[in-house]
Amino acid sequence: MQHKLSAGPLLNEQGHLCEAGYATRLVKTYDRSAIRANALRIKEWDYYCAISGDIVLALTIDDNSYMSLDSVSLLNLATGFQHTWSAMGVMTLGKRNFPATSKVGDIAVETPGYALRFENDGTQRILTARVDNFKDGKPLTARLVLTDEPEDSMVIATPFAGKPKAFYYNQKINCLRASGDVTFDGQVYPFDPANATAVLDWGRGVWTYSNTWYWGSASGYIDGVPFGMNLGYGFGDTSAASENMLFYNGRAHKLTDIDFGIPQTPDGKDDFLSPWHITSSDNRLNLTFTPVLDRASLTSVVVIESDQHQVFGRFNGTAVLDDGTVLEVRDLVGFAEKVKNKW
């Protein structure tokens, strides 16, 4: 079943989802004050990942109520360089004032040592970052401008079985055009709008404590036409709809269920750096994902645990649009991840 959401409020008076399903626009209205769950369980974040050739810049501002996390990641797929800088806060409890919509609004944090700012006036998004000690005492600065937001995006309202006040309201905007640059360690990395792209992961919700999710994303061009993918599963009750979509020339094409086909080692562990075989249950997606770099992170602080493998690489294979058109995907740079969280 792939139920499409109607317009209206996200939550009812009891704090339950009015409707579960997917959309291609942010049709449900999010209101933090309508949440009836424990205030410590509310999670809000904006995450951007921009790719220009072999260079990846990822920026996060989030508010998990009992803690916050700001992070900046810089990766070079050609050299194997990767580094993630992050800073945590405590008991932010919504005081960061995230916008209730992705359509317009700013979010910023500035403290001694770093500053992150995401500005959105409804026509363009300006992302700026400054970290005085990004790595080995060396600063990083970045400024990207994102434009050409496509008509369609992936939107999903997901409940959690047995937890009626828990939900995840999420939008993924693929194929944003990116321009600007990143400076680190004497190098300036340009983001050429002719081929640089970005994705926004806009998340608002009340999550259960323990979850494992799979998420893959890529944006680029096929014969000069914008093409992107959002692939994901593993968390919540997705019986009403999956979040799997293709995007071609600004329009969404809905897929059903996805399997990442992560290879296994002889002892049964995930072999993240061997090729994956990604398929869909409707036989419209058949991809080989060839990993280049695993941005792995393992965190354990008191009751918080996070085991993350965000693997960057290249997608090759075929994708079928709603009208049956078969697209050849060739060396499309993106990522696929498996994340286990207790948070």
N, C-alpha and C positions, 0 to 999 in steps of 0.2 A: 504493500500500500504506500502511495506517495500523496499524502493529503496536503493541499495547498492552503496556506493561512489566509484568512480574511482580515480586513482592516478593523482596528479597534484596540482597546486596552490589552496589555499583555496579561495582567493578573486581575482576578476577581476580588471581591471584598474579603474573602478568606485567605487571600494571598496565594491561591492556586492558579496555575496556568488556565486561562480561558480556553485555550486551544493549542494543541500540539501539531506541528507540521513544518512545512518549509515555505519559503517565498523567494522571489527574486528582487524584492525591495524591502525596506524596513517598514513593514505595514503595521506592526504592533507597536503601541506606545509603551515605553519603559518608564516606570516611575519608582524610584528607590523607596519612597515613603509608603508604597503599596505592599511592600514585602512584610510578611507576618512571621518569618522565621527568626531564629536567634540572630541578632545583629552581627555577631562574630563570624557568621557563616557567609556573609555577603562578599562577593568577589567581583571586582570591576577592573578591566584593563584595556589598554590600547597597545597593540604590538605591530610594528612595521618591519618588513624585511624587504630590502631593496638589493637588486642584483644587476651588476654591470660587467658583462664578460665573466671574468674569474673572481671579481671582487664582490663580497657580500657585506652589507651593513645591516644589522638588526638592532632595533631600539624598542625598549619596553618601559612603560610606566604603568604600575598597577597598584591597586588598593585591595588587599584581602582582609580588611577590617582589623584583624588582630595583628597584622603585619603588612608592610608594603615592600615592593621590590622594584628597583630601577636598574636597568641593565643596558649595556652597549656591547655588541659583538662585532668584531671585524675579522673577516676570513679572506684568504687568498687561495683559491682552489688550485692555482698553478704552482705555488711554492709549498703549499701545505700549512702555511701560517694560519693560526687561529688563536684568538684570545677573547675572553668574555670578562668584562668588568661589571661588578654589581654592587649595590648598596641596599641594605635592608633597614626598615624602620619598624616601630612597634606602635600598636593601638592607633592606627590612623582613622579607622571607624568612619570612613566616608568623607573625612575632612579635606580630601584632595579635590572634591567637587568635580567629579567626572561629568562631562555632558551626558544628558539622557538620550542623545541621538548621535549618530555618526555623521549626520548631514551637515552640521555646523557646530562650532564650539572649540574652545582651546583647553588644553591641559598642560600644566608646567610645574616643574619642581626645580628649585635652586637652593643649594646649600654650599657651605665652604667645600671646595674641591670639585664640584661638578654642577652642571645645569642641563636639563632636558626640557625641550618645549615643542609641543605639537600644536600648530595653529591651523585652523580650518575656517575659512570665510564663506564656504559653500561653493567656491569656484576652484580653489587650489588649497593644497595642504603644504605648509612649510614646516619641515622638521629640522631642528637644530640641536646639537649636542656638543658639550664641552666636558672633558674629563681631564683634570690636571695631572693625574697620575694613572694613566690608562694601563701602562705596562713598563716596568723597569724605570719608573720615574719620568717617563716620557708622556707628554700630553697628546690627546686626540681632540680634534675639532671636526665637525661635520655640519653641512647645510644642504638639504635636499628640498627640491620643490616637486610636488606630485600633482599632475594634472591629468586631463582626459579621462575622468572617471567614466567607466562604461555604463550603459543603461541598466544592465542586469548585474546582480551579485548573488552570493549565496547567503540566505537568511534561514535560520532554523530556531524553533522553540522546542526544547527537549525536556521532558519530565524525567524524574528518577523514580523507579518503581518502589512503592511502599513509603515514599517520602513526598507527600502531596505539596509541601511548601518549598521543596527544592526544585530548581529549574536551571536551564542554561539557555540564554537568549544570545545568539551569536550571528555576526555578519562577517563574511570574508569578501573583500573587494579585491579581485585580481586585476591584472593588466593596467594598473596605474602607470602612467609615463613618468619617469624619474629623471631629474637633471640636478646638477650640483657637483659637490666633491667632498671627499674625506681626506683629512691630512693627519698623518701619523709617522713619526720617526723619519722626518725629512722627506717623506714621499707624499705626493698629492695624487689621489685616486679620483679621476673624473668619472662622472655618471653622465654619459651622452644620451640625451633624450631620443636619439635615433634608435637605440636598442636597449637602453636601461629600463627596467620595470620594477614595480613594487607591489606588495600585497599588504592589506590591512587586515588584522585579526582583531575585531571589536567584540569584546565579551562582557556580558553582564549576567549575574546570576547568583544562585545559592547552590553550592555543590555539596554532595555528600563527602565524607571524610576520605575514603579510599577509592581511587579510580585509576584505570589504565586507558589511555587513549592513543589512537593512531591518527596522524594527520600528514597529508602530503599536499604540496602546493607548487605550482610552476606557472610562470607567465612569460610569454615571448611572442614570436611571430611565425606563422607558416605562410610562406610565399608573400610576405609583406602584410598579412592580415593578422591582427591581434588574436592570440590564442592563449587560453589558460585552463588550469584544472584545479579544482578543490576536491580532495579525497579525504574521507575520514570516517572513523567508526570506533566502537569500543566502550563508550561511556553513555550512561543514561538509557532510557527506553526509547529506541529509535523505531518502534513499530509503526508510528504514524508517517515517518519520512526519514530518509537518510540525508546527509549533507553533501552527497556526491554530485558534482556538476562539472560539465565542460563549458567553456566560454569561447565563442567564436564571433569576431566582429561585433562585440558588445552584447551579444545575446546569449542567454543561458540554455543549456541542453541537459536535462535531468537524467542522471543514472540511478540505478538501484543500489545494490550492496557491493562492497569492494573487499577484496582480500589482497593484502600487501605481499604475500608470498615470501616472507623473510626467510632466507635459508637458515638451516640449523647445523651446528657442529655435531660431530659424532656423539658427544655427550649430552645433546639435546638443548644446547644454549643457542640464543640468537647470534647469527654470524652477520653482523651489520655491514661488513665491508665486502661481502661477496654479492654478486648480482641478485636483485630481487625480481620476482615475476608478479606483476600487479595486474589483476583481472577484475572484471565486474560480473555479477551474476546474470546480467542481461546480455553478456557476450559482446558488449559494445566497447570494451576497453581491454587492450592486450599490449602491455608495456613491459619492457625490460628496463629496470632502474639500475644503472651502474654507479655505485658509490665512489666518491672521490675523497670525502673527508667526513669523519664522525665527530660532531660537536657534542661530546659526551660530558655529562655533569652528574655527580652523585653528592647529594646533600642530606645530612641527618642532623637536625637541631631539635632536641627535646622530643616533641611529638610530631615534628615536621620532617617528612622524608620525601625526597624527589630523586628519581633515577631517570635521567633523560638521555636519549640518543636521537639527536637531530642530525640526520645524515644528508649531506649535500652531494649531488651528483647529476647525472644526465639521463633523461628519459628518451627511449626510442621504441617505436611500435606504431600501433594504429588506434584511432579513436573515431567512433561513429556518432554523428550528429543525429538529432531527432528525425530528420528527413531521410536518413539512411546514407548521407554523404560520408565517405570514409576519408579521414585525414591521416596523412603520414607524419608522425611525430619524429623529428630527427634532432638528436643532441640538444634537447630542451633542458636548460639548467634549472634546477629547483631542489626541493628537499622532501624527504619523507622521514617521519619520526615515530618513535614509540616512547611514551612517557608514562611512568608509574609514579603517582603522587599519593601521599598521605598528608593532607593539609586541611 
